[in-house]
Amino acid sequence: MKVCIIAARNNSDNTKPNSLPLKRSKDHLPFYVITGGPGVGKTTLLEELRQRGFKVVPETARQLIKAQQAIDGEALPWKNRKRYMELMFEGCKAQFEKTLHDVRTDQPVFFDRGFLDALCYAALEGLPIDQEMKSLAETRRYHPQVFILPPWKDIYHTDAQRTQDWNESVFTYNKMIQTYRGYQYDLIEVPRVTVQERADFVLESINSK
């Protein structure tokens, strides 16, 4: 399985060529989740991959929070956690199905979190997870390689959508590991390096399989 690796070590060359076709694995869609706790540089990494020509599916949770804040809605983690989790899961499911329908499956697609992140949130908050959610998580499979970004205190900050403190972010990271492994995904930790080096690491990891 080969993709186009853009070595962003030469600062004089700022071109970002389009990605080359990624051959579909015999058993897996090339739908790669990039996840981690809050404030770990995940969205920045995905933007780097997008600029290199790869398809990136944005994070549902932040979009949901912004939309609910705009209408003074209830589906927010500090108002109605259960409804927030349900809508987050439904949003991730819709993204998966739309991407499956719209995108050529021989091309790499990077997801800013997946529906297992919603299940992780439910576990963190002690919320019930119904059987339909569990079944979907077992049957709608991303690529088994999942890239997880570790907590990084030097770059961590809160904002209007990210309200967790540092200790909560570390706890979330550990729960992410438990959740994804529970659904038989192989976690690859992305090192704390520059965004260009992180993107190279992700692509090289894909190429090595």
N, C-alpha and C positions, 0 to 999 in steps of 0.2 A: 504494500500500500504506500504510494509515493505522492507527496505534495510538493509544491514549489516552496523552498525555503529561501527567504530573503535575508541574507546576513546583513544586518543593519549596523555594521561596525565601521563602515566607511562613511564619514559624515559629509563627504563631498558629493555623494550620490544619494539624493533624496527621492528617487523614483520609487514608486510602489506598484510593480507590475501586477496584473491579474493573476489569480491562482490558476494552476494547472489542474486538469481533471484528477480527482481522487477516485481510483477504482473502488467500486463497491466490494466490500468483503463478501465472501460466500454466505456468511451467516449474520452479518451485522450492517445496519445502516451507518453511514459516516456522520452521525449526529453526536457531536462531542459536547458534553456539559463542562462548563467551567464554573466552579462553585467555591464556597468558603464562607467564613464568617463575615460580618459587616466591616467595611473599611479596610480591605486588604489589597486593593488595587485591581480588583477583578474587572470592573467596567473599563478602566484604563487599558488593561491588557486586551480586552475584546475590541476596543476602538482601534488599537494598533493592528489587530488581525483584520479588522474591517478595512483599514486603509491599505492593507496589502492585497486586497481584492477578495477576501473571503466573506461568505455570507454569515452574518451575525444576527441572532434572534435576541431582542432586548429583554431585560428583566421585567417580569410581570409584576412583582411585588411593589417596586418603586412606582411604576405606572399606576397601579391600583391605588396606592396611598395618595398620589398627586390628584387622581380623579376624585377620590372620596373627599379629600380636603377641599377641592374646588366646589363641591356641592354640599359641604357640611354633612357628609354621609356617616353612617354608623360602622361600615366595614373597615375599621382601623384597628391596629393592634392595641391601642390604648382605650378603645371603646367597646367593640364587639369582636373579640379575638376569634371566636368560632366562625362568624360570618366572613371575617377577613381571610381566614385559612381556606374556607370553602371557595371563595372567589379567586384566591390566588391559585388554588389547585385547578379550578375550571379554566382560568386564563392560561396556565401552562399546558393543559390538555389541548385547548384550542390552538395554541401556538404549534404544538407538535403535529396535530392533524393538518393544519394549514401548510406547514412546511413540508410534510410528507406529500401533500397534494401538489404544491406549487413548485418545489425545488427539485431539480434533477438529482437523483439519489446517488450519482457517481461523483458528486461534488461535496467537499467538506462543508459542514454547517456547524457553527459554534453557538451554543445556547448559554445565555447569561442566566444560570440556574435552570433547574428542571422541576417537574412536579414532585420529585422526591424531597426537594427543599420545603415544599408545603407540608409534607408528612413529617419532616424533621421539626418544623415549627410546631406542629400539633403535638409531637412528643415532648418538646420543650415546655409547652404550656399545659400539658396534661389534658389535651382535647381528644375526644373520641375520633377514631379513624374508621369510617364505614368500610364494609367489604368491597363495595364497588371501587373505592379509591385504591385499596390494596390490590385488587384484581387488575386494575388498569396499570398500576406500577409494575406488576409482574409481566404483563403482556405487551405493553407499549414500551419497547426497550430502546434506550439510547445506546450508543456504542459502549461496550464494557469498560473502555478506558475513560475514567473521569478525572479531570484535572482539578485539584483542590489547592487553593492558596492559603498558606498558614497565617496566623495572626502576625501583624507587623506594627509594633507600637509607634515606630517613628513616623508612619504615614497615617495613623488612625485619627479620625476626627468624626464628630457628630454633625448632623444637619437636620433640616426640617423633616426628612423622611427616615433618617437613621438616628434613633434615639438611644440605642443600647450603649452602656458604658463599656470600658475595656474588659472587665471581668466577664461580662455577659457575652462579649464577642468571642473570647477564648472558649467559654462553655459551649457556645453555638458551634464553633469549629469542631470540637470533640464530638458533639452530637451528630454533626454532618457525617463524620467518619463512620460512626456507628450505624447511621441510617443507610448510607450507600452500601456499606459492606453487608448489611442485612439483606439487601436486595441483589447481592452477588455482583457488585461492580468492583473493578480494580482501580484503586485510588492512586494517582500520581501526584506527589506534592511538587508544586512549582516553587523554585527557589526565590529568595528575597534578593533580586538583582534588578537591573534596569528593565524598563518595559520592553525594550527591543530584545534584550537577552531572554526575557520571559517568553516572548513570542517565538523566538528561535527554539527555545527549549520545548515548547508545546509541539511545534512542527517536527522537530527532530525526533521527539518521542513517538509521534504518529508514524514517521518514516521507518522507525526501528522495528515496527511490528510487521 
